[in-house]
Structures are given as structure tokens and as C-alpha cells.
Amino acid sequence: MPLLALPDVSLAFREGGDRRPAVYVHGGFASLATLLYDEQEAGWTWEHDFAAQFRFITYDRRGCASSSLAVTGYDLGTQAADLAALLDHLGVTAAHIIGSSAGGPIALTFAAHWPARVRSLLLVGTALDLFPRGEPGSDAVRMHLAILEREGPEVAFEQRPPEVEVTFAELWDHTEATARGELEAYRARRAAWRDRARAIPRQQRVAYYAAELRNMQAYIDADLLPVARQVQAPTLVLHGTNDQLVPIADAEALANTVPNATLHVVQGGPHSLMIRDAKVRRVAMDWMHRIDPTRGA
């Protein structure tokens, strides 16, 4: 993957197709899991659907996968600026912006701050508050953030929850895997990741653990309500009724807050809809073409 060198981070990106630009802002958080995850191994070729109809651009957010690990800059404003810098680098003045899960708040922030650069906004499986108080996993994140701030990365890493060997997502992902009927496959994948993680030097594991907590803190600290109200672009909120990570009520609240938003509910749909469901991708692309009917480059 080519790299865009910014002052404090290098962003890996890829693109395919030659029509109207569309950019995908992926979910998840900076973590060791992003180094171990392999889309080809998972058998996902979903990006080709978009590349057939758009100039489709994807990138690894700071601290994720092939992008470099940053110590700071995980706040949503900086991550939205990362996206703006990538578009500048690629000569893209405006694009359809797709934000999935944790990518949704970044896409939302970008749309609010750079309205002229957004042809349309698609928010998939996301919410204004991804870490609600009273939710056990979210409360665990807050507790371990306090340890990180009080005692530093080494102590925080030593005191990590027993379920968290590779990523804090392990606190939630088993519920989603169960709902999809993929629990055994998820357990096998998690065991393989844990084996690979133990071969990674401790210093690197500590650094990714701290980065993941700081990345999640950015979402906890953000007040997205006024941001969402600033969005001017036509917006489609896509959400599955069987999403175990983000309740459907959160999608409804999001669609009711963004001024020009439409909610499309996918009955039985899981989390990560855009990756998992070709029909949903078709809905998204058809909607993008209706918003911007000029399909040329």
C-alpha cells in the first residue's frame, strides 16, 4: 500500500476505479488486532463492488494496520484532518464519505468541518455516543483509561482485563459473533490472534494497548451532538436490526439529529453491514448515484 507522510504519522491507503470519488472510513480502533487482521484471509473482496462504480478510496486510520502508530492525534478533529490531507494528496476536491462504526464520528466531523468536500455522507452502524455510561465494556474502558493516566502504559498493560489480550473489542465481539452464528469461528480466530500477539515484542504490545485506550478516549471526550447538527450534506444512516454493538435506537437518534438524514433499516442486519452484505452495498451505491447522478470521472 502507498503511504502518505504527515508530520506525525504515515497513512497507508489504496484506491481503485476511475469515476466519482468515494472514501471509506473504517471502524475499529488503533490496536494490535489491526496488525494481525488480514482481509484476504477473511475472504472479503467487498471493495471491488464500489471500485466498479466509483473511484473508491480506503485508508488505514492512524495507529491501524499498515499506517504508523501515533502517540497522539486520536481526537476526532485531527482524524478528520487526516482525511482532508489524504484527499488533498490524491487531488480529490469532494467525495462521497462513508463512515462505518468508529469511522462514523470521524466522517461526521469531516462533513461538519469541510462541508464543500462532501457530496454525500453515509453513516453505517454508528452512533453519537459509542461508549455510553452504564454499558459494562464502556465502563471498563473508562476504568483502564484512569489507570493509564495515573500509572502509565506499563502498569496499565499489566492490569488489562483478562479478556483483553489483543484488543478491547474482545469485550464486545463475542456477542456480535453469537448473533451472526459465528461464535466458534470467532473463538478460533481470536485464539490465533492471541498466539500471534505473544510473538510480538512486549514494548510494541504496550504501545498499541496505550494507543487503543487513547483512541477510545477521543470518542468518550467528544460531544457529537452539535457536530451532527452542523452537517449540510445529504446523509444516509444505514443500520441493521441485529447489530449487537450499536443499538438500533442509536441509529434513530443519529438520523433525527443530522438535518438532512434518511434512515435505512436492514432487517436482521449485523454490525459491519457494508463489508458483510452485498445488498446493502447496492443500496448505498444506488443512493449515492441518486444524490450525484453524474457518474463520470
N, C-alpha and C positions, 0 to 999 in steps of 0.2 A: 504494500500500500504506500502511495506517496505521502509525504509529510509536509505540513505547514508549520514552519518555525515561528512561534510567537515569543515575546520576551521571556516568559516564564514557563512555557510548555510547548511541546510539539504535538500537533494534532494529526492523526492518521485519517485519511479519507479515501473514498473511491466513488466513481461515477460511471454511469452507463446510459446510453440513449442520447438523442440529439434534438429533442423538442422542448416544450416549455419546462423550465426548471421546477423540480420538486425536491425538497430536502426532508430527510427522515431524522428526527432527533430521538435516539433510542432511550429505552428505560434502564432501570437498574442504577447502581451507584458505583463509584470508584471502589474496586475491591480486588482481592486476589482471584476471585471467581472469574472476573473478566479476562484474566490472563489464561485461565485454564479452559474457558469455553471455546468451542470450535463449531461454527455454524455448519461447516461442511460435514463434520462428524454427526451433527444433529439431523442432517439431511434437508436443511432448509434452503430453498432456492427462490424464495418469495420475491426477492428484489427484481428478478427478471421480468415479472409482470409489469412493474412500474417502468422499467427501462424500455419496454416495448412501446410505451405511450408518452413518456416524459424523458427529460434529461434528469435522471434520478441520482441524487447525491446522498450518500450516507457518510457519517464520520464517527470516530470513537471520541466521546467526550473526554475531557481532561481526566487523567487518572484511570481511564478504562482501556482495556485490551491493548491495542498497538500504540495508543497515544502515551506520552510520557507521564509519569507520576508527579503531580504537583503537590507542594506542601500547602499552598493557599489558593485562593481564587475559585472556591467552590460555590460562592454566593451566586444567586440566580442572575444578578446583573452582569457579573463577569462572564458567566457561562453563555448568556445571551450575546455578549460582546464577542466571545469566541466564534459564535455562529456568524455574526456580522463580518468578522475578519475572514472567515472561510469563504463567504460569498464574495467579498472583495477580491480575494486571491483568485477565485475562479471566474471573475468578471461577470457575476450574476447581480443584476440590479434589483430584481424582485423574483420571488418564487412562491409556490405553494409550500407551506410549512406543516409538517406532520409531527406531532409530539405524542409519544407513547409513554404511558405510565410516568416514571420520574422525568421523562423528557417533556411531558406536558407543561409543567410550570416554566421550563426554560423557553419553550415555544410561545407560551402565553406572554412571558416577559418580553421576548423579542418582538412580538406583534404589538405590544403596547408602546415600546420604545422606538421601534422602526416601522411605523405603520405603512409607509410608502413602499416598503420592500416586501410586503406580504400580499400575494394575490388572493390567497385564502388560507384559513387555519383549520387544521383537523386535530382534534384532541381525542386520544384513544385510551380508554381505561385509566383515566387520570382524575384528579380532584384538586380543589383549592387547598385542602389540608390532607396530606398523605400520612401524617403522624398524629392522629387525634389522641388527646389525653384520655386515659382510661382503657385504651387498647393495649393488651399486655406487651406485645412486641415493641410498640412505640414507647411505652413506659420504660422498657428495658434499655432501649437506645438512650433515652434521657439519663438513666442512671449511669450507664457506662461512659457517656459523654462527660458527666460530672467527674468520674474517676480520671478520665483523660486530662481534663483541665486541672484537676487538683494534684495529680501524682505523676502525670507524664505518660508517654506512649508505652514504655517498657512495663510499667506496673499495670496499666490498663490492659495490655495484651495478656499478661499473666492472669488477670482476673476476668477475662472474657467469659461469656456464658458457655456452659458445656456444649450446647447445640451449635455454637459458632466456631467452626474450625476454618472455614474458607470465607464465609460471608454472612452478614446479619440476615440476609434473605432466607437463611435456613430456619429462622424463627417463624416464617410465614409460608414458605413454598410447599411444605408438605400438605397444607390444607388445599391449595390450588391443585396440586398433583392428584390428591384424592378425588376432588370433584371432577377431574378430567379422566379418572380411571387409570391413571398412570403412576400410582404410588410406588409400585415395585421398580419401575424403570427409573423413577426419580431417586429412590434409595440407592440403586446400583450406580447411577451417575454421581450422586453425592459421595459415595464410598470411593469411587475412582478419583474424584477431585481431591478428597482428603489425602489419599495416597500420594498424589502428585504434589500437593501442597507441602507435605512433610519433607520433600526433597528440595524445596526452595529455601535458601539461606534465611535464618531467623530474622536478621536485620531487615530484609525485604518484606517478610511477612508482617513484622511490626509496623513498618512504614505504611503498608497497604491497609492494615487494620485501623491505624490512626486516620488515614485519608478517608476511609469509608465513613467513620464516625463524623469527621468534619464535613463530608459531603452531605450526610443526612442532616447535620445541624443547620445547614443552609436552608433546608426546607422547613425545619421546625421554626427557624427565626423569621421566615418570610411571611408577610401579610399579603396574600394574593388577591384579596377582595377588591381593593382599589385598583390593582393592576388589571384584573379581569374587566372591570367597568370601563377601562380606557380603550379596550380593543375595538378597532373600527372594521376589521376585515370580516367578510362573510365566514362564519365558523360552523363546522360540523362536529358535534360531540358524538362519538361512537362508543357504545358500551354494551357489554354482554351481561345478561341477567344471571349468569353463573360465575361471574367474576368474584373470586373469594378474597382478593386483595383490596379491591376498591369497591365498596357497596354501590349499587345502582342509585341509591338516594344521593350519593355524592355527585354522580353524573348529572342528575336532575338539577341539583343546586348549581352546578357549574354552568349548565345550559341556561338557567334562569338568570345568571349573573352577567354573562357576556352579552352585550347589547344585541348583536345580530347573529344569534346562535340557533341552530336546529339540533335537536336530539334524535339520534337514530339508535334504537334499542335492538340488539340482536338476541332473540330468544335462545336461551341455552348457551350463549356465547361465553367463553372463558376470558381470562386475562390474556394480554399479548395478542389481541384479536388480529391485528394487521399481519402479524407473522404467521398465525395459525390458520387463517380462514381465507381461502381464495375468493369466496363470495363477498366477504367484507372488503377485500381489496378492490373488487369490481365496483361495489357501492361507492367506495372512496373515489376511485378514478372517474366514474361517471359524474359524480357530484363536482369534482374539480373541473371537468370539461364543461359542465353547465355554467359554472362560475366564470370560466375563462375559455370561451369556445374556440379561440384561435389556437390551433394545435401545432402551428409551425414553430420553427426554432426562434 
